[in-house]
Amino acid sequence: MPLPLASDAIFTVESLSLLGAASDATSGGTVGASVLLRGYLIGWLFWLGLSLGGQVLVWLHNLTGGGWGKAIRRDCEAAGQTLPLVAIGFLVIPLNLAALYLWARPEVVAHDALIAKKHLWLNPTAFCVRAAIYFGVWLFMAWSVRRLERRATADPTVENERDVRARSALGILLYGLTMTFAAIDWGMSLEPHWFSGIYGVIFLIGQALAGLAFGTVRAMSRGMNDLPTPRPPSKDLGNMLLAFTMLWTYVAFSQFLIIWYADLPEEVIYYRTRLDRGWLWLGIVLLAFHFAAPFFALLSSDVKRLARMVSIVAVWQIVLRWFDLVWCVEPAFADSSAANLLMFAVVTLVLGVPWLAVFFWRYGTLVDRWTPTPTALGSATARPLHGEAH
């Protein structure tokens, strides 16, 4: 279902006016605009992650069923339906490619042999074409799965449910493939002399973790733990948060360990840049608070029974996801700066206004509907829960 034109206009006009205002208001207009553009990229990637993370969790729940998905499914579906808005917000990036990406500057390509070798892939036309393919795949798969879910709601047969499961599996597969390349385009190519085979996987898991944390905060705020169920939803959600936290840590540390062990100049530059530019503190923050603190907190069954404690951990993970994106983006441009971090936080919050407006609008249109469960594969009917739009 298309988003209202008013919401589209809010996102694009608001973003473009922000960029123009910063350029005029700062004494060094070019420097000010560059900082704001980097903040826009970080903020846009953050909200994109919540949209895609929510959508892929819906597909995952279609395959697995389970109590964790029942508690957050409606929120994840609403988050996934903000994706058209985020796609419109992407337009700011190709309009300012040269300010963000070295490979988009002809004078740099002409004098850099390594970037010139990658020009067939890293050029403005190919960048935009691939972005259109990524968003086309994500939007089509989201629409396709919802269409099959509506059919299964109207005619709850085993065959229709299997169709939903099969299409959801295809959606997860295509998401993994396309988001891997998107992460290379939008994140890794900020440092075109560096490469990592696991970079895209870190993005995938980070998005799923952020989407799960967002859905958890929403579910706990609605008092899901107060419902008369044999197992409190916070227990399942806490276990899922723990699993995704461990998985994110595993792939992020694997990247570091492989690069450290190989000790190749073209690979260690990623971490050398962050150490030389004063970003060590952020690496320590991510290790201590994106992994260690939530990991040890969620090991406790007592903590996972308490909705408030699980909510605190989930909010914490959302905030640390933003810092993780700062770690990925800003060290490629500048030294650590409190002023820049504050600017990035403000831009992210501003971009969140239209995102949240669309999220709550879509959430309000969702009604009780069918959801798959593992046991339903052998049954003639499916079971009702939350999620589909009228």
C-alpha positions as CSV (number, residue, x, y, z in Angstrom):
1,M,0.0,0.0,0.0
2,P,1.6,3.3,-1.0
3,L,2.5,5.8,1.6
4,P,0.6,9.2,1.7
5,L,2.3,11.9,-0.3
6,A,2.5,14.1,2.9
7,S,4.7,11.6,4.6
8,D,7.0,11.3,1.6
9,A,7.3,15.1,1.4
10,I,8.1,15.4,5.1
11,F,11.1,13.0,4.8
12,T,12.7,14.3,1.6
13,V,12.1,18.1,2.1
14,E,13.1,17.9,5.7
15,S,16.3,16.1,4.8
16,L,17.2,18.4,2.0
17,S,16.4,21.5,4.0
18,L,18.6,20.2,6.9
19,L,21.5,19.9,4.5
20,G,21.0,23.4,3.1
21,A,20.6,25.0,6.5
22,A,23.8,23.5,7.8
23,S,25.7,24.6,4.8
24,D,24.6,28.2,5.2
25,A,24.8,28.4,9.0
26,T,28.4,27.1,9.4
27,S,31.4,29.3,8.9
28,G,33.0,26.7,6.8
29,G,30.0,25.8,4.7
30,T,31.6,22.8,2.9
31,V,32.9,21.3,6.1
32,G,29.5,21.8,7.9
33,A,27.6,20.2,5.0
34,S,30.0,17.3,4.9
35,V,29.5,16.6,8.7
36,L,25.7,16.8,8.2
37,L,25.8,14.5,5.3
38,R,27.7,11.9,7.3
39,G,25.2,12.3,10.1
40,Y,22.4,11.8,7.5
41,L,24.1,8.6,6.3
42,I,24.4,7.2,9.8
43,G,20.8,8.2,10.7
44,W,19.4,6.8,7.4
45,L,21.3,3.5,7.9
46,F,19.9,3.3,11.4
47,W,16.3,3.6,10.5
48,L,16.8,1.4,7.4
49,G,18.0,-1.3,9.8
50,L,14.9,-1.0,12.0
51,S,12.7,-1.4,8.8
52,L,14.6,-4.3,7.3
53,G,15.2,-5.9,10.7
54,G,11.5,-5.9,11.5
55,Q,10.6,-7.3,8.0
56,V,13.1,-10.1,8.1
57,L,11.9,-11.1,11.6
58,V,8.4,-11.5,10.3
59,W,9.6,-13.8,7.6
60,L,11.6,-15.7,10.2
61,H,8.6,-16.1,12.4
62,N,6.6,-17.4,9.3
63,L,9.2,-20.2,9.1
64,T,9.6,-21.0,12.8
65,G,6.5,-19.9,14.7
66,G,7.1,-19.5,18.4
67,G,6.0,-17.3,21.3
68,W,8.8,-14.7,20.7
69,G,7.2,-13.8,17.3
70,K,3.7,-13.6,18.7
71,A,4.6,-10.8,21.0
72,I,6.4,-8.6,18.5
73,R,4.9,-9.6,15.1
74,R,2.6,-6.6,14.7
75,D,5.4,-4.2,15.6
76,C,7.8,-5.9,13.2
77,E,5.2,-5.8,10.4
78,A,4.6,-2.1,10.9
79,A,8.3,-1.4,11.0
80,G,8.7,-3.3,7.7
81,Q,6.0,-1.2,6.1
82,T,8.0,1.9,6.6
83,L,10.5,0.7,3.9
84,P,8.9,2.8,1.1
85,L,9.6,5.9,3.1
86,V,13.2,4.9,3.8
87,A,13.6,4.2,0.1
88,I,12.6,7.8,-0.7
89,G,15.1,9.0,2.0
90,F,17.8,7.2,0.1
91,L,17.6,9.8,-2.7
92,V,19.6,12.3,-0.6
93,I,22.7,10.0,-0.9
94,P,23.1,9.8,-4.7
95,L,22.5,13.5,-4.8
96,N,25.6,14.0,-2.7
97,L,27.8,11.0,-3.7
98,A,31.1,13.0,-4.2
99,A,30.8,14.4,-0.7
100,L,30.6,10.9,0.9
101,Y,32.5,8.5,-1.4
102,L,36.1,9.0,-2.7
103,W,35.3,6.7,-5.7
104,A,32.6,9.2,-6.9
105,R,35.3,11.9,-7.4
106,P,36.8,11.8,-10.9
107,E,40.0,13.5,-9.8
108,V,40.6,10.9,-7.1
109,V,39.9,8.0,-9.5
110,A,42.3,9.5,-12.0
111,H,45.2,9.4,-9.5
112,D,44.4,6.2,-7.5
113,A,45.2,3.0,-9.3
114,L,43.4,0.8,-6.8
115,I,40.2,2.8,-6.9
116,A,40.4,2.9,-10.7
117,K,40.5,-0.9,-10.8
118,K,37.2,-1.0,-8.9
119,H,35.6,1.7,-11.0
120,L,33.5,-0.8,-13.0
121,W,31.6,-1.6,-9.7
122,L,32.2,1.7,-7.8
123,N,30.8,4.3,-10.1
124,P,27.7,6.6,-9.6
125,T,25.6,4.9,-12.3
126,A,26.2,1.3,-11.1
127,F,25.7,2.5,-7.5
128,C,22.2,3.9,-8.2
129,V,21.2,0.9,-10.4
130,R,22.1,-1.5,-7.7
131,A,20.3,0.5,-5.0
132,A,17.1,0.4,-7.2
133,I,17.5,-3.4,-7.4
134,Y,18.0,-3.8,-3.7
135,F,14.9,-1.7,-2.8
136,G,12.9,-3.4,-5.6
137,V,13.7,-6.8,-4.3
138,W,12.9,-5.9,-0.7
139,L,9.6,-4.1,-1.5
140,F,8.5,-6.8,-3.9
141,M,9.2,-9.6,-1.4
142,A,7.4,-7.8,1.4
143,W,4.4,-7.2,-0.8
144,S,4.5,-10.8,-2.1
145,V,4.5,-12.4,1.4
146,R,1.7,-10.1,2.6
147,R,-0.4,-11.1,-0.4
148,L,0.1,-14.8,0.4
149,E,-0.7,-14.1,4.1
150,R,-4.0,-12.5,3.1
151,R,-4.8,-15.5,1.0
152,A,-4.0,-17.8,3.9
153,T,-6.2,-15.7,6.2
154,A,-9.2,-16.1,3.8
155,D,-8.5,-19.7,3.1
156,P,-6.5,-21.3,5.9
157,T,-5.2,-24.5,4.3
158,V,-2.0,-26.3,4.6
159,E,-1.1,-25.6,1.0
160,N,-1.6,-21.8,1.5
161,E,0.5,-21.9,4.6
162,R,3.3,-23.7,2.8
163,D,3.3,-21.1,0.2
164,V,3.8,-18.4,2.8
165,R,6.6,-20.3,4.3
166,A,8.3,-20.9,1.0
167,R,8.0,-17.3,0.0
168,S,9.3,-16.1,3.4
169,A,12.3,-18.4,3.0
170,L,13.0,-16.9,-0.4
171,G,12.7,-13.4,1.1
172,I,15.3,-14.2,3.8
173,L,17.6,-15.6,1.2
174,L,17.3,-12.6,-1.1
175,Y,17.6,-10.2,1.8
176,G,20.8,-11.8,2.9
177,L,22.2,-11.6,-0.7
178,T,21.1,-8.1,-1.5
179,M,21.9,-6.6,2.0
180,T,25.4,-8.0,1.8
181,F,26.0,-6.1,-1.4
182,A,24.2,-3.0,-0.1
183,A,26.4,-3.0,3.0
184,I,29.4,-3.0,0.7
185,D,28.1,-0.2,-1.4
186,W,26.8,2.1,1.4
187,G,29.3,1.3,4.2
188,M,32.4,-0.6,3.1
189,S,33.0,1.6,0.0
190,L,33.5,4.6,2.3
191,E,37.0,3.2,2.6
192,P,37.6,1.9,-0.9
193,H,41.1,0.6,-0.3
194,W,39.8,-1.8,2.3
195,F,37.7,-5.0,2.1
196,S,36.2,-7.6,4.3
197,G,34.3,-10.7,3.4
198,I,32.2,-10.7,6.6
199,Y,31.3,-7.0,6.6
200,G,27.8,-7.6,5.1
201,V,27.0,-10.3,7.6
202,I,27.8,-7.9,10.5
203,F,25.2,-5.5,9.0
204,L,22.6,-8.3,8.5
205,I,22.8,-9.4,12.1
206,G,23.0,-5.8,13.5
207,Q,19.8,-5.0,11.6
208,A,18.0,-8.1,13.0
209,L,19.2,-7.3,16.5
210,A,18.0,-3.7,16.2
211,G,14.6,-4.8,14.9
212,L,14.2,-7.4,17.6
213,A,15.2,-4.9,20.3
214,F,12.7,-2.4,18.9
215,G,9.9,-4.9,18.9
216,T,10.8,-6.0,22.4
217,V,10.5,-2.5,23.8
218,R,7.1,-2.1,22.2
219,A,5.8,-5.4,23.4
220,M,7.0,-4.9,27.0
221,S,5.5,-1.3,27.0
222,R,2.1,-2.8,26.1
223,G,2.2,-5.1,29.2
224,M,2.6,-8.4,27.3
225,N,4.1,-10.0,30.4
226,D,0.8,-9.3,32.2
227,L,-1.2,-11.7,29.9
228,P,-2.2,-15.0,31.4
229,T,0.4,-17.2,29.5
230,P,2.3,-20.2,30.9
231,R,5.6,-18.6,29.8
232,P,6.2,-14.8,30.0
233,P,7.0,-13.3,26.5
234,S,10.0,-11.5,28.1
235,K,11.6,-14.9,28.6
236,D,11.5,-15.8,24.9
237,L,12.4,-12.3,23.8
238,G,15.3,-12.2,26.3
239,N,16.6,-15.5,24.9
240,M,16.4,-14.1,21.3
241,L,18.2,-10.9,22.3
242,L,20.9,-13.0,23.9
243,A,21.2,-15.2,20.8
244,F,21.5,-12.3,18.4
245,T,23.9,-10.4,20.7
246,M,26.2,-13.4,20.8
247,L,25.9,-13.8,17.0
248,W,26.7,-10.2,16.3
249,T,29.7,-10.4,18.7
250,Y,30.9,-13.6,17.0
251,V,31.0,-12.2,13.5
252,A,32.4,-8.8,14.5
253,F,35.1,-10.4,16.5
254,S,35.8,-12.9,13.7
255,Q,36.4,-10.0,11.3
256,F,38.9,-8.5,13.8
257,L,40.6,-11.8,14.6
258,I,41.1,-12.7,10.9
259,I,42.5,-9.3,10.0
260,W,44.8,-9.3,13.1
261,Y,46.1,-12.8,12.3
262,A,46.7,-12.2,8.6
263,D,48.3,-8.8,9.4
264,L,48.0,-7.6,5.8
265,P,48.5,-3.8,5.2
266,E,45.4,-3.5,3.0
267,E,43.3,-5.1,5.7
268,V,44.6,-3.7,9.0
269,I,44.1,-0.2,7.7
270,Y,40.5,-0.4,8.8
271,Y,41.5,-0.8,12.5
272,R,44.6,1.4,12.2
273,T,42.4,4.3,11.0
274,R,40.1,3.9,14.1
275,L,43.1,3.7,16.5
276,D,45.0,6.6,14.9
277,R,42.0,8.9,14.9
278,G,41.0,8.5,18.5
279,W,38.2,6.0,18.1
280,L,39.6,3.4,20.5
281,W,37.1,4.5,23.2
282,L,34.2,3.6,20.9
283,G,35.6,0.2,20.2
284,I,35.8,-0.4,24.0
285,V,32.2,0.9,24.4
286,L,30.9,-1.5,21.8
287,L,32.8,-4.4,23.4
288,A,31.7,-3.6,26.9
289,F,28.1,-2.5,26.3
290,H,27.0,-3.9,23.0
291,F,28.2,-7.4,24.0
292,A,29.4,-7.9,27.6
293,A,26.8,-6.0,29.6
294,P,23.7,-7.4,27.8
295,F,25.3,-10.8,27.5
296,F,25.8,-11.2,31.3
297,A,22.5,-9.5,32.1
298,L,20.5,-11.9,29.8
299,L,22.2,-15.0,31.2
300,S,20.1,-14.6,34.2
301,S,16.6,-16.2,34.1
302,D,15.4,-13.8,36.8
303,V,16.3,-10.8,34.6
304,K,14.5,-12.3,31.6
305,R,11.3,-12.7,33.6
306,L,11.1,-9.0,34.3
307,A,9.6,-6.9,31.5
308,R,11.3,-3.8,32.8
309,M,14.8,-5.3,32.8
310,V,14.4,-6.8,29.3
311,S,13.1,-3.5,28.1
312,I,16.2,-1.7,29.5
313,V,18.5,-4.2,27.7
314,A,16.5,-3.8,24.4
315,V,16.7,0.0,24.6
316,W,20.4,-0.3,25.3
317,Q,21.0,-2.4,22.3
318,I,19.1,0.0,20.0
319,V,21.3,2.9,21.2
320,L,24.5,0.8,20.8
321,R,23.4,-0.2,17.3
322,W,23.6,3.5,16.5
323,F,27.1,3.7,18.0
324,D,28.0,0.7,15.9
325,L,27.0,2.6,12.7
326,V,29.1,5.6,13.9
327,W,32.0,3.2,14.2
328,C,31.5,2.0,10.7
329,V,31.1,5.4,9.0
330,E,32.7,8.3,10.8
331,P,36.3,7.1,11.3
332,A,36.7,7.0,7.5
333,F,36.3,10.8,7.5
334,A,37.5,12.4,10.7
335,D,38.9,12.1,14.2
336,S,36.7,11.5,17.2
337,S,34.7,14.6,18.0
338,A,32.0,15.1,20.6
339,A,30.5,18.0,18.5
340,N,30.1,15.7,15.5
341,L,28.6,12.9,17.5
342,L,26.0,15.4,18.9
343,M,25.2,16.5,15.3
344,F,24.8,12.9,14.2
345,A,22.4,12.2,17.1
346,V,20.3,15.2,16.3
347,V,20.0,14.3,12.6
348,T,19.1,10.7,13.5
349,L,16.3,11.9,15.8
350,V,15.0,14.3,13.2
351,L,14.9,11.5,10.6
352,G,13.1,9.4,13.2
353,V,10.1,11.7,13.3
354,P,8.6,10.8,9.9
355,W,9.7,7.2,10.4
356,L,7.8,6.9,13.7
357,A,4.8,8.7,12.2
358,V,4.5,6.1,9.4
359,F,5.2,3.3,11.8
360,F,2.3,4.2,14.1
361,W,0.1,4.8,11.1
362,R,0.8,1.4,9.8
363,Y,0.6,-0.2,13.2
364,G,-2.9,1.2,13.6
365,T,-4.1,-0.5,10.4
366,L,-3.0,-4.0,11.5
367,V,-5.6,-6.4,12.7
368,D,-5.8,-9.9,14.0
369,R,-4.9,-12.5,11.4
370,W,-3.4,-15.8,10.6
371,T,0.2,-16.7,11.6
372,P,2.1,-19.9,10.9
373,T,3.2,-22.3,13.5
374,P,5.5,-25.4,13.2
375,T,2.7,-27.8,14.0
376,A,0.3,-26.3,11.5
377,L,2.2,-28.0,8.6
378,G,0.3,-31.1,9.5
379,S,-3.0,-29.5,10.1
380,A,-5.8,-28.4,7.9
381,T,-6.2,-25.0,9.5
382,A,-3.9,-22.2,10.6
383,R,-4.1,-20.1,13.7
384,P,-5.0,-16.4,14.2
385,L,-2.7,-13.7,15.6
386,H,-1.6,-10.2,14.8
387,G,-0.6,-8.5,11.7
388,E,-2.2,-7.9,8.4
389,A,-3.5,-4.6,7.1
390,H,-7.0,-4.2,5.8
